[in-house]
Every structure is written in structure tokens, then in C-alpha cells.
Amino acid sequence: MGYFANATEGDIYETEYCATCVHMHPDYGCPCLEAHRLWNYEECNNAASVLHKMIPREGIVNKPCIFYSKSTGLSLSEENERLRRWKEVMGTGGIQSALERAAKAEPLSVESAKKTFKAMEEMNP
């Protein structure tokens, strides 16, 4: 279970993890952290409490919660478009497949290489 000795520790955790997580809701905040704020006092001595699994600890350090997924900062439609362009450039087989295709292909023209690099830069700002 996440343990925060004071509000400052909780705020630091929220800034480090929750604020950069895809699950952070703009109006309601982090559901995992909120559950800890609401029920940690009652649940701290309950070994079966789900709160013990949600924010794991390593010694005295709170680790990222089990739901943490770092946000790219893109909206869902922007993220889908980025993935679509990635597949367009790399193909459906991923990087390994793209490398295999590249090894068998004719050398790229300068213009073709520029176009590929430009597309990759746009996908990974």
C-alpha cells in the first residue's frame, strides 16, 4: 500500500506519476491515489486490501501504481493518427519486418530517404 507521511509526499507522488499518466482524469484526478486518500487509514492493517496491491512499495519507496501508463501528451485521435502513420512507414510487421524489407530492397533515392525520415520525425516529435 502506498504510504505518504504527509500531504507533501502525496503531492510529489501525484506530480511524478499521476500527472503524467493516461488515467489521470482532468476533473476527478487519479482514481488510484484517491482510493488511497479515502481508505488508507481503514485499510492499512487489512492484509487482504486491494490497496496493498495498487501502489507497491520497495522498502520505504512508493513505486508507480499498477495502472500507471505514461501519457504521450496526445489526444486519442492524435495517437491513432501517429500509429497509422507509423504502420504506413514501417509496415504491419514492425521494426524487424521493416529492417528485413530494407535489407532486400534497392538503395533508397535521396528524395525517398528524406520523405521517410520526415515521416518518422513527425511521428516522434
N, C-alpha and C positions, 0 to 999 in steps of 0.2 A: 504494500500500500504506500502510495506517495505520502511523504511526511514533510510538512512545511512548518518550521519552528515559529514563523511569524508571517505576516502579510507580505513583507518584502520578499521572502523566499518564494512565496506563491506567485508574486508578480514577476519575478525573474524567470521562473519556470514557464509561466504563461508567455512571456516575451520570447524566450528561447525556442519553445516548441509550439505551443498553441497558436501563436500569432502567424506562424509560417506553415500551418497545417491546412490541408484541403477541407477538413471537417469543421474548421472554425466558422461559426455562423456570425454574420455581421450584426445581428440583433440579439442573439442569445448566447454568444460566446462558445466556449469549448464544453461539450456535454460531459466529457470525462472529468475535467477539472471541476466542473460544477457539482458533479456527483460526489467528488471528494470533499468539496466545501460543505455540502449539505449533510453528509452522513459519516465523515471520517471519525468523529468523536464516538458515535454509537457503534461503529463497525471495527474500530481498531483492534479490539480484543476478540473478534469473531474470526477464527481461522478459516472458516468457510466463505467469508465475504468475498464477493467478486471484486471489491475494491483492491484487495491484495494482488489481484492479477492484472488490473488495469494500468497501474503505474508501478512497474517493477523497481526495486531498489538494489543497488550494488553497494554493500557497506552502508555508508551514510548518504550516498548519492542517489537522487531520483533520476531514473533513466526515462527516455521518451515513452509515452504511453503506448500500449499495444496497437492503438488505432492510428498512430502518427504516420502521416504521409505528407512529405514536404510538397508544398504548393509550387507550381511553376509560375504563379502570378498571372496566368492566362485564364480567360473565361473558358467555359466548356466548349463553346463554338470555336474559339481561337485554338484551343488544344486539339480539337478534332481536325481542324484545318492543318495544323502543324504536322499531325500524324499522317494525314492524307498526302501531304507534300513529301514527307519522309518516305512513305511507301512508294510514291511515284519515282523518287530518285533512287532509292535503294532496292526496290522490288519487294515482293512479298516474302522472300526467303531471308530477309535480314542482312546484316553486315557480311556474314560468311558467304552467303549466296552472291552478294554484290561483288565481293572480292574474287570469287571463282569466275563470275562472268567477266570481270575486268581482266583477269589473267588470260582468258581465251580471246578477248576482243582485240580488234585492231587498235593501234595507238589513237588516242583522242586528238582531235584537232584542237588548236589553241582556243577557238571560239566555243567548242563543245566543253572543254575543261573549264573555261570561265563561267559558262552557264551552270555547270554542275556545282562549282564552288559557290557561286552566288546563291543558288537554291539552298545549299547546305547552310550558308551563313544566315539566311532568312529564317531557317528552321531553328537555329540555335543562337539567338541573339546574345 
